Amino acid sequence: MNNPTQLSLLQDEIRRRYETLSKRLKQVARYILDNSNSIAFDTVASISAQASVPPSTLIRFANAFGFSGFNEMKQVFRQHLMEETVNYTERARLFRQTSSDDSVAPEKPADILNVFTMVNSQALQQLAMQTSAAQLERAVELLNNAENIYVIGLRRSFSVASYLTYALRHLERRAFLIDGLGGMFAEQLSMVKPKDVVIAISYSPYAKEAIELVELGAKQGALQIAITDSQVSPLAAFSDVCFVVREAQVDGFRSQVASMCLAQTLAVSLALNNAKEL
C-alpha cells in the first residue's frame, strides 16, 4: 500500500467529481489526470494551450478544488516531485528545474536564512489567521479531560510529536509517544479507550502506519486531534478537531516552525487551564 499524498488525494477528488464538471473544466481535468508528470514543469500558458482552454479556465478549475489560483494547484504537483526525491541534493537540483524566473533559489547560507525567516513568518501569520479560537478551545478541552494521551508522529512529524509528548509529561499528563519500537505500532495503542485522546501528526505523503493507528483509535472510540496539511488528509476523516497547518518551504525543504508553534500553543494553553483549576 502506497502512502497517500496531496497529489493522489487531489487526483481522486478530480475523478470523483468529473461528471459534475462543465465541458471546459472536464478538458482541464482530463489533461491534468493524463499529464501529471509535466504539470510541475510547464507554464500556465503552455498547459492552457495543450488543454485547449483559456488561462482563465485553469483558474476556475483550481478555484473549484479549493485553490486560490492555478499556480497554487501546480505546487501540489511540484511538491509531489520533491517528496518522491529522497536525496536532498537531488531535491535542490529539481527545485532549480521547476523554479520560474521570479523564483530563483537562494544559494548562500545567509540568503537561505533570510528566505526561511521570511517564509516562516508568513506561515505563522497564516496559522494564526486560519486557526479558529473554537478549534483551540475544543482541543484543550479534550486534552484536559483525557485519561491518557497518545501522540503519533512518524518520520518528519516525529520531532513535533516528541516535543508535544515531552511538554504533556511536564504537565503531569499520562502522555505516550507511539514510535513503533520493534514494529509494535498497534500494540502501543491497543489499550486506548473512549476516555483517551489520540493526537496524530502527519503530512503528505501521509504515513501509512499513522493512518492505520487513527483508524484503530476510531474503532476503540477514542477522541482524536489531527495536525495535518489538508482538509482532505486521511487523518481529517477520523478527527474531532483537525488543525490544517501550511508549513513554509524553501528549495523543496519544508519547515516545522508552524507545527511546533501550534504544539506549544496547545501545551501552554493546557498549563494555564491547569493553573486556573488550582
N, C-alpha and C positions, 0 to 999 in steps of 0.2 A: 504493500500500500504506500503510495507516494504521499508526502506531506502536502496538504492543500496550500496554495499560495493565493495572494490577492488576485493574480492573473487568472488562475484556474477558477476561482470563485466568480470573477467578472465574466469569464467566458461561459460558465454555467448559467449565469443570470441572463446573458445575451441570448443563449439558446432557449432558455425558459420563456422569455418574453418576445421571442422573434415574431410569432404570428400576430402579436398585438401592435407591431410597429407599422408605421406608414411605409409606402413603397420606397421612398428615398432612404429612410432610415434602415430598411431591410438591405438596401445596396451596401450601406456602410457596414452593417452587421456581417454580411457575407464576406466583405473584403477583410475585415478585422479578424474574423474567425479563420479565414483561409491564408492569411499572411502575417500571423502574429510575430514571426521571427524578424520581419523587416520593419515593423511599425516603429520600433525604438530608434532606427537609423534614418528613416525617411522624414522629409519635411512635411508640414501640413499641406503645402501646395502640391507636392508630389502625391500624397495619399489621396487628396481630393480629385486630382486628375485621373489617377488609376482606378478610383472607385466610381468615377463619372458623376460626381456630385460637387456642388459649390462648397467652398470652405465653411460657409455658414451652416451647412447641413451637418458637418462634422461637429461643430459647436453644439448644435441642437441634440445630436446623438449623445455627446458627452454629458450634456445637461440632463438628459433623460435617465442617465445612470448615476446621477448624483455628483458629477464633477462640475467644477466652475468653468472649465473650458477644455478643449481637446488636448492642449499641451499637458494639462494635469492628468488626463487619462493616459497620455503617452508615457508618463512617469511610471505607471504600473508596469508597462512592458519593459521599460528601461531598468527598473528595479529588479524585475524578474531575471534579466540577464546578469545583473550583479550578484543576485542571490545564488544563481547557478554556478557562478565562478568563485570557487572556494579560495584560490590563491590570491592574496592581497595585491601582489604585483600585477597579476592579470586583471584584477578589478580596476586598478589605476589606468592600465592601458585601454581597457574597454570604455572607461569613463571618457577618455580623450576622444575615442572614436565616435561616441554618441553625443558629445558636447556640441552645442550650437556656437555660432560665432560670438554671441553675447554671454556665453557661459564657459569661460576659459578656466581650466583647472589651476588652482594655486600650486606653486612649485616650492617656494622657500618655507621653512618652518614657521617663520613669523607671519607669512601670508596665510598659512594653513590655520594658525592660531586665531588670527583676525577673522577669518571666514567662519570657523567653528563658533567663535564667540558671538558673531552676528546672527548666524542661523539658529543657534541655541536660544538666543534672546527672543527671536521671533517665535520659536516653538513654545517657549514658556508663556509668551503672551497669548498664543493661540490656545494653550492648555487652560489658562485662566478664563478666557472668554467662552470656551466651548464646554467647560465642566460646570454643571449646574450645582447650586447650593443644595438642592434636594438630593442629588446623587451622593454628594459628600456626606450629608447628614444621615442618609439611609445606610451608607457603607459603615460609618462609625457606629451607628445603632446596632447593626448586625455583629460587628466585631465586639462591641461592648457586652452583648448578650450571649456570645458564643461560649460554649463549654470548652471546646477545642478549636484551634485554628490550624488548618493545613495549608501550606503555601507551596504552590507548584510553579517552577520556573526553570526551564531547561535550556541548555546551550546559551545563546545570547541573553536570555532572560534570567539566567542563574544569578547574576550579580545583584539584580533588583530583588529577587526572591530571597537571597541570602541576607541582604540588608533588612528587609521587612521582617524576616524571622528574628533576626538579632534585636531589632527595635521592639518587637512584641514581647520577646523574652524579658527585656529590660522593663517592660510594663507589667511583669509578672503574669503574663498570659500563657496559657498552655499552647504554645505555637510549635509546629513541627514542619520542618523543611522536607519536602518529598524530593529526594535526589536520586532515587532508584539504585542505591548502592547494591551491587550484586545482581542487578536486574530486577529487584523486588519492588517495582513501582506499585502494582496492585496491592501487594502485601502491606506496604506502608500506609495505604489508605483504607485497608479492609475494615478498620474499626470505626470509620466515620459514621456519625449518627445525625438524625434530623436537627438536633440542637447545636451541631457544629457548623462551622463556616469553612468553605474551600475558597482560597484565593488563587486564581490561575492567571499566569502571566505568559503570553505567547504572541509573537509577531510573525508575519509572513516571512518564510514558509513555516506554517504552524506545526509545532512538534506533534507528531503522531501520538506519542505517549501522553502528552498533555491533554489532547482531545479525548483519548480513552479514559483518562483519570476523571475529567469533568463529567463524562457520561456515567462513570461509576458513582461519582458523588451525587449526581442527579437521581440515579436508581435508589440510592440509600436515603434520599430525601434531604440531603444537606443543602443549606443555603449557599449561594455562590456569588463571588465577586470576580469579575473578569477585568483584566487590564490588557488591552489588545490594540490593534491598529485599524480596525474597520468594523462597521456595524454589521457586515456580513461575515465576520470572522466566525469560525466554528464554535468558539468559546461563547459568543454572544447569545446563542440559542439556549444555553443552559444557565445563563446568569440571572440573578435577581437584581444586580447592579452591574452595569457594563460601562467602563471608562474607555473611551477611544482616544488614544494618545498618538499624535502625529510627531514623530521624532525628526529632528534635523538630520541632514545627511550631507556629506561632502565627499566627492570622488567615489560615491557608492558606499561610503562607510557611515553607518548610522550611529547617531549618538544615543545616550541613555539618560540624558540630563532631565528631560521632561518626565520620564517614567520614575526616576529617582525622586524628583520633586513631588510627584503625586504620592509616592510611598511615604515620604517624610511627612507630608500633609496629613495622611491618614494616621500615622503613628503619633504625631504631636497633638492632633485633634482628640485622639483617644486618651492621651495623657491628661489633657486639660479637662476632658469629661470625667476622668477618674478623680481629679483634684476637686471637682465640684461635689462629688459624692462623699468626700471625706468629712 
